[in-house]
Amino acid sequence: QVQLVESGGGFVQPGGSLRLSCAASESISSFNVVGWYRQARGKQRELVAAINSGGSTDYADSVKGRFTISSDNAKNTVYLQMNSLKAEDTGVYYCKAVKGVYVVRRYWGQGTQVTVSS
């Protein structure tokens, strides 16, 4: 069973930065794609950024130019660098990994809270 553990959340003022980490229990290269999602209170969970096994990345329009997703295969970790944070970035951030071809499995972490407020 794949385990994903997020860390790095916290409280930050608008304009500040945070780096989230998603540590996997197995090699990152074994996943088709790893994504960061967030869920604000009362809203649906939404994709923020994703990186696939080839290193290609994708971002939600709301975070383009501010957030960067990256991976470190040696540490089995995917990062989300978040700069110029805004109040609307507040939410619980989850890591999701997708694995498999004929049988596709999806794994979620427990989430980490990010609060952006003055």
C-alpha positions as a Python dict, from the first residue, in 0.01 Angstrom:
ca = {
    (1, 'Q'): (0, 0, 0),
    (2, 'V'): (143, 334, -105),
    (3, 'Q'): (164, 598, 165),
    (4, 'L'): (193, 970, 103),
    (5, 'V'): (280, 1211, 381),
    (6, 'E'): (245, 1585, 331),
    (7, 'S'): (426, 1845, 537),
    (8, 'G'): (522, 2209, 527),
    (9, 'G'): (187, 2375, 575),
    (10, 'G'): (134, 2660, 815),
    (11, 'F'): (29, 3018, 864),
    (12, 'V'): (175, 3288, 640),
    (13, 'Q'): (96, 3648, 558),
    (14, 'P'): (-12, 3753, 208),
    (15, 'G'): (287, 3778, -20),
    (16, 'G'): (476, 3514, 175),
    (17, 'S'): (605, 3173, 70),
    (18, 'L'): (576, 2813, 180),
    (19, 'R'): (716, 2488, 47),
    (20, 'L'): (506, 2178, 79),
    (21, 'S'): (654, 1829, 66),
    (22, 'C'): (489, 1501, -28),
    (23, 'A'): (699, 1205, 82),
    (24, 'A'): (609, 873, -78),
    (25, 'S'): (671, 524, 58),
    (26, 'E'): (809, 414, -277),
    (27, 'S'): (989, 557, -576),
    (28, 'I'): (827, 862, -731),
    (29, 'S'): (919, 728, -1073),
    (30, 'S'): (673, 440, -1022),
    (31, 'F'): (379, 682, -1044),
    (32, 'N'): (217, 800, -1365),
    (33, 'V'): (155, 1139, -1215),
    (34, 'V'): (168, 1311, -878),
    (35, 'G'): (-50, 1611, -812),
    (36, 'W'): (-118, 1868, -546),
    (37, 'Y'): (-482, 1948, -476),
    (38, 'R'): (-638, 2191, -237),
    (39, 'Q'): (-975, 2221, -72),
    (40, 'A'): (-1100, 2545, 75),
    (41, 'R'): (-1376, 2537, 334),
    (42, 'G'): (-1710, 2480, 167),
    (43, 'K'): (-1558, 2425, -174),
    (44, 'Q'): (-1470, 2126, -387),
    (45, 'R'): (-1121, 1990, -401),
    (46, 'E'): (-931, 2131, -700),
    (47, 'L'): (-610, 2048, -881),
    (48, 'V'): (-332, 2298, -816),
    (49, 'A'): (-34, 2143, -991),
    (50, 'A'): (82, 1809, -1127),
    (51, 'I'): (399, 1646, -1251),
    (52, 'N'): (414, 1327, -1456),
    (53, 'S'): (677, 1057, -1478),
    (54, 'G'): (839, 1236, -1771),
    (55, 'G'): (878, 1555, -1572),
    (56, 'S'): (608, 1753, -1751),
    (57, 'T'): (414, 1989, -1529),
    (58, 'D'): (72, 2147, -1531),
    (59, 'Y'): (-79, 2423, -1320),
    (60, 'A'): (-414, 2572, -1242),
    (61, 'D'): (-448, 2916, -1399),
    (62, 'S'): (-487, 3071, -1055),
    (63, 'V'): (-136, 2966, -948),
    (64, 'K'): (64, 2994, -1270),
    (65, 'G'): (374, 3204, -1220),
    (66, 'R'): (351, 3172, -841),
    (67, 'F'): (369, 2799, -766),
    (68, 'T'): (627, 2546, -882),
    (69, 'I'): (599, 2170, -858),
    (70, 'S'): (912, 1958, -862),
    (71, 'S'): (1030, 1613, -766),
    (72, 'D'): (1337, 1460, -607),
    (73, 'N'): (1354, 1092, -699),
    (74, 'A'): (1640, 1027, -458),
    (75, 'K'): (1418, 1139, -169),
    (76, 'N'): (1092, 998, -310),
    (77, 'T'): (945, 1343, -257),
    (78, 'V'): (739, 1588, -461),
    (79, 'Y'): (748, 1954, -364),
    (80, 'L'): (519, 2248, -414),
    (81, 'Q'): (693, 2582, -383),
    (82, 'M'): (433, 2850, -325),
    (83, 'N'): (530, 3215, -362),
    (84, 'S'): (331, 3539, -353),
    (85, 'L'): (62, 3367, -152),
    (86, 'K'): (-285, 3515, -143),
    (87, 'A'): (-574, 3474, 99),
    (88, 'E'): (-756, 3267, -162),
    (89, 'D'): (-475, 3010, -150),
    (90, 'T'): (-595, 2911, 197),
    (91, 'G'): (-707, 2552, 229),
    (92, 'V'): (-602, 2198, 299),
    (93, 'Y'): (-345, 2080, 48),
    (94, 'Y'): (-341, 1714, -50),
    (95, 'C'): (-96, 1507, -245),
    (96, 'K'): (-233, 1247, -486),
    (97, 'A'): (-41, 980, -676),
    (98, 'V'): (-171, 774, -967),
    (99, 'K'): (-15, 443, -1052),
    (100, 'G'): (-73, 172, -1306),
    (101, 'V'): (-175, 121, -1666),
    (102, 'Y'): (-436, -154, -1698),
    (103, 'V'): (-534, -127, -1335),
    (104, 'V'): (-513, 232, -1217),
    (105, 'R'): (-489, 309, -848),
    (106, 'R'): (-506, 647, -681),
    (107, 'Y'): (-352, 729, -346),
    (108, 'W'): (-407, 1032, -126),
    (109, 'G'): (-215, 1182, 161),
    (110, 'Q'): (-377, 1311, 478),
    (111, 'G'): (-342, 1678, 385),
    (112, 'T'): (-166, 1979, 531),
    (113, 'Q'): (-332, 2309, 622),
    (114, 'V'): (-219, 2631, 457),
    (115, 'T'): (-358, 2956, 595),
    (116, 'V'): (-280, 3288, 430),
    (117, 'S'): (-396, 3582, 636),
    (118, 'S'): (-284, 3916, 767),
}
